[in-house]
Amino acid sequence: MIFATDVVSTAGHLLVARGQEVTPSLRERIQLLAENGAINKEITMIIPPPPPPPEPEPEPEAPAEEAGNEGDDTLHPPEAHAGDGSQSADDTLPILRASELPAET
């Protein structure tokens, strides 16, 4: 809450300037002064609207999967380079699922 008007004592002294935020201790003091008759007029307060809710975080985009491998956890050997002599048909690597990989030692 914020004081909308100046709070002035019955003697004419400025106690709280308008625009001052209300703290728990200031509220208690003003209530005590009002109960003791040191303040004799109503005090107008401003209650600011609540802050807007935070905007939801955008969901991160999933990495693009290679075409044809959706949901496939199979490890595929590198493609053979036909005709360059780097691999023969007998040199291909075995195809293993990720769950079949040997444990690291």
Residue frames as qw, qx, qy, qz and C-alpha x, y, z in Angstrom:
[[0.000, 0.889, 0.458, 0.000, 0.00, 0.00, 0.00],
 [0.394, 0.193, 0.015, 0.898, 1.00, 3.59, -0.61],
 [0.030, -0.611, -0.438, 0.658, -0.18, 6.78, 1.11],
 [0.329, 0.628, 0.528, 0.467, -2.35, 8.72, -1.38],
 [0.079, -0.912, -0.087, -0.392, -2.37, 11.90, 0.73],
 [0.229, 0.459, -0.561, 0.650, -0.05, 13.55, 3.24],
 [0.618, -0.549, -0.556, 0.093, -0.59, 12.44, 6.83],
 [0.093, 0.548, -0.233, 0.798, -0.57, 15.52, 9.04],
 [0.308, -0.279, -0.754, 0.509, -0.84, 15.62, 12.85],
 [0.137, -0.847, -0.513, -0.019, -3.49, 17.70, 14.63],
 [0.361, -0.733, 0.025, 0.577, -0.68, 20.17, 15.39],
 [0.478, 0.846, -0.064, -0.228, -0.02, 20.54, 11.64],
 [0.252, -0.611, 0.705, 0.258, 3.21, 18.56, 11.44],
 [0.741, 0.384, -0.440, -0.331, 3.84, 16.42, 8.37],
 [0.714, -0.372, 0.577, -0.135, 4.13, 12.81, 9.57],
 [0.608, 0.059, 0.722, 0.326, 4.12, 10.93, 6.26],
 [0.208, 0.461, -0.326, -0.798, 4.35, 12.35, 2.74],
 [0.833, 0.376, 0.199, -0.355, 2.03, 11.10, 0.03],
 [0.679, 0.580, -0.445, -0.066, 3.65, 8.42, -2.15],
 [0.153, -0.525, 0.790, -0.277, 5.40, 6.82, 0.84],
 [0.646, -0.028, -0.737, -0.195, 5.14, 3.01, 0.90],
 [0.686, -0.544, 0.170, -0.452, 3.51, 1.56, 4.00],
 [0.407, 0.290, -0.834, 0.233, 5.79, -0.68, 6.02],
 [0.607, -0.459, -0.649, 0.003, 4.54, -2.78, 8.94],
 [0.433, -0.319, -0.418, 0.732, 6.29, -0.55, 11.50],
 [0.046, -0.064, -0.114, -0.990, 4.98, 2.69, 9.89],
 [0.478, -0.400, -0.583, -0.521, 1.46, 1.29, 9.83],
 [0.575, -0.445, -0.615, 0.307, 1.70, 0.45, 13.54],
 [0.278, -0.186, -0.227, 0.915, 2.93, 3.96, 14.41],
 [0.219, -0.189, -0.304, -0.908, 0.19, 5.67, 12.41],
 [0.554, -0.450, -0.654, -0.250, -2.46, 3.45, 14.03],
 [0.502, -0.401, -0.520, 0.563, -1.14, 4.34, 17.51],
 [0.099, -0.068, -0.023, 0.993, -1.12, 8.07, 16.67],
 [0.375, -0.311, -0.488, -0.725, -4.70, 7.82, 15.38],
 [0.584, -0.464, -0.664, 0.053, -5.83, 5.96, 18.53],
 [0.428, -0.373, -0.368, 0.736, -4.22, 8.68, 20.73],
 [0.134, 0.896, 0.382, -0.184, -5.93, 11.48, 18.79],
 [0.324, -0.545, 0.308, 0.709, -2.76, 12.88, 17.18],
 [0.023, 0.003, -0.671, -0.741, -4.32, 12.32, 13.74],
 [0.376, 0.353, 0.589, -0.623, -7.95, 13.27, 13.31],
 [0.603, 0.487, -0.160, -0.612, -8.65, 12.85, 9.60],
 [0.942, 0.150, 0.299, -0.038, -9.02, 9.79, 7.43],
 [0.227, -0.565, 0.646, 0.460, -5.97, 8.51, 5.62],
 [0.810, 0.495, -0.003, -0.313, -6.35, 7.58, 1.94],
 [0.515, -0.397, 0.710, 0.270, -4.31, 4.66, 0.68],
 [0.634, 0.507, -0.398, -0.428, -3.52, 3.36, -2.80],
 [0.759, -0.173, 0.627, 0.008, -3.43, -0.38, -3.27],
 [0.235, 0.530, -0.609, -0.541, -1.45, -1.11, -6.45],
 [0.919, 0.166, -0.105, -0.342, -2.68, -3.93, -8.66],
 [0.802, -0.339, 0.462, 0.168, -0.83, -7.22, -8.31],
 [0.003, 0.563, -0.638, -0.526, 2.01, -7.77, -10.74],
 [0.816, 0.302, -0.246, -0.428, 1.12, -9.78, -13.85],
 [0.909, -0.224, 0.348, 0.053, 1.99, -13.46, -13.70],
 [0.210, -0.569, 0.634, 0.480, 5.34, -14.36, -15.24],
 [0.715, 0.452, -0.306, -0.437, 5.26, -15.48, -18.84],
 [0.944, -0.138, 0.299, 0.025, 5.84, -19.19, -19.26],
 [0.277, -0.571, 0.636, 0.438, 9.28, -20.23, -20.40],
 [0.724, 0.459, -0.310, -0.411, 9.34, -21.28, -24.05],
 [0.921, -0.164, 0.353, 0.030, 10.00, -24.97, -24.39],
 [0.156, -0.592, 0.640, 0.464, 13.38, -25.78, -25.91],
 [0.766, 0.426, -0.261, -0.405, 13.22, -27.21, -29.36],
 [0.891, -0.175, 0.411, 0.080, 14.09, -30.86, -29.66],
 [0.150, -0.534, 0.631, 0.542, 17.20, -31.51, -31.74],
 [0.730, 0.424, -0.229, -0.485, 16.42, -32.49, -35.28],
 [0.745, -0.194, 0.637, 0.045, 16.74, -36.20, -35.76],
 [0.019, -0.327, 0.741, 0.585, 18.29, -37.73, -38.82],
 [0.709, 0.189, -0.198, -0.650, 15.77, -38.80, -41.41],
 [0.804, 0.109, -0.556, -0.179, 14.77, -42.41, -41.00],
 [0.445, 0.126, -0.749, 0.474, 16.22, -42.81, -37.48],
 [0.453, -0.477, 0.102, -0.746, 13.26, -41.63, -35.40],
 [0.809, -0.388, 0.234, -0.373, 13.25, -43.64, -32.18],
 [0.935, 0.218, -0.243, 0.140, 16.03, -45.94, -33.42],
 [0.426, -0.827, 0.367, 0.004, 18.83, -46.41, -30.89],
 [0.937, 0.107, 0.198, 0.268, 20.86, -48.66, -33.18],
 [0.218, -0.741, 0.397, 0.496, 24.44, -47.65, -33.87],
 [0.815, 0.563, 0.138, -0.012, 25.11, -47.80, -37.60],
 [0.701, -0.222, 0.287, 0.614, 28.56, -48.36, -39.10],
 [0.073, 0.649, -0.221, -0.724, 30.06, -45.65, -41.28],
 [0.783, 0.562, 0.112, -0.243, 29.12, -45.87, -44.91],
 [0.740, -0.122, 0.463, 0.472, 31.56, -47.82, -47.07],
 [0.202, 0.753, -0.259, -0.570, 33.29, -45.79, -49.74],
 [0.870, 0.285, 0.398, 0.058, 32.81, -47.98, -52.74],
 [0.705, 0.648, 0.055, 0.285, 35.69, -48.06, -55.15],
 [0.053, 0.905, -0.341, 0.248, 38.24, -46.13, -53.07],
 [0.710, 0.219, -0.615, 0.265, 39.78, -49.23, -51.48],
 [0.158, -0.518, 0.496, -0.679, 39.35, -47.94, -47.91],
 [0.569, -0.123, 0.675, -0.452, 37.02, -50.73, -46.80],
 [0.263, 0.039, -0.874, -0.407, 35.99, -54.04, -48.18],
 [0.670, -0.338, -0.343, -0.566, 32.63, -55.71, -47.67],
 [0.777, -0.223, -0.556, 0.192, 34.22, -57.97, -45.02],
 [0.357, 0.121, -0.405, 0.833, 35.54, -55.00, -42.95],
 [0.346, -0.601, -0.244, -0.678, 32.12, -53.70, -41.85],
 [0.075, -0.241, 0.675, -0.694, 31.53, -53.07, -38.17],
 [0.174, -0.395, -0.901, 0.032, 28.87, -55.01, -36.28],
 [0.290, -0.519, -0.178, -0.784, 25.62, -53.20, -35.60],
 [0.329, -0.224, -0.778, 0.486, 24.96, -52.95, -31.85],
 [0.299, -0.813, -0.377, -0.329, 22.09, -51.44, -29.92],
 [0.025, -0.714, 0.364, -0.597, 23.08, -48.91, -27.28],
 [0.770, -0.483, 0.245, -0.338, 22.06, -51.38, -24.55],
 [0.987, 0.069, 0.002, 0.143, 24.50, -53.95, -25.98],
 [0.344, 0.787, -0.382, 0.340, 27.61, -51.79, -25.79],
 [0.749, -0.115, -0.511, 0.405, 30.35, -53.24, -23.57],
 [0.441, -0.881, -0.140, 0.098, 30.86, -51.59, -20.21],
 [0.330, 0.798, -0.358, 0.355, 33.83, -49.25, -19.94],
 [0.857, -0.317, -0.280, 0.295, 36.66, -50.52, -17.76]]
